[in-house]
């Protein structure tokens, strides 16, 4: 079986091959896809040695204040009567120690000093520094009232104020 030129080549095969080769991107590029120069006689220029730039000295990152570390703890729930609080699915109680991992890779060992309904007090075990986490368990947009509860019929515990009622009118017996 004899190999014949492509049907598009016509009778003049060398001219057809040169025409196709001229369209290849390799012809207009200095380097091949692997970064090697196409010209076998090419000599790479000598690399220029630049004067050494002054090196920047390492500036240590200032330490994060302990109150900011404690303020970032995501407390979900506090049970003041049991002296416990919840972070995620972990329960912590008074005098318990645990580690907090900071974004820069450092770890801080923290001890729970006290727990109340409004505040949790923590101590940094390494430095002895204490910081409170003030709790605001109200949903977003809500705030505590300043005068207490003012709903009709509800009084403060131990108050001598009279209980307010709304008399019920009897239903008529017309059936």
Secondary structure as UniProt FT lines:
FT   TURN            7..9
FT   HELIX           13..22
FT   HELIX           25..28
FT   TURN            33..34
FT   TURN            40..41
FT   HELIX           66..71
FT   STRAND          75..79
FT   HELIX           80..82
FT   STRAND          84..87
FT   TURN            88..89
FT   STRAND          90..93
FT   TURN            94..95
FT   STRAND          97..101
FT   TURN            103..104
FT   STRAND          107..115
FT   STRAND          119..124
FT   TURN            125..127
FT   STRAND          130..134
FT   TURN            140..141
FT   TURN            152..153
FT   TURN            157..158
//
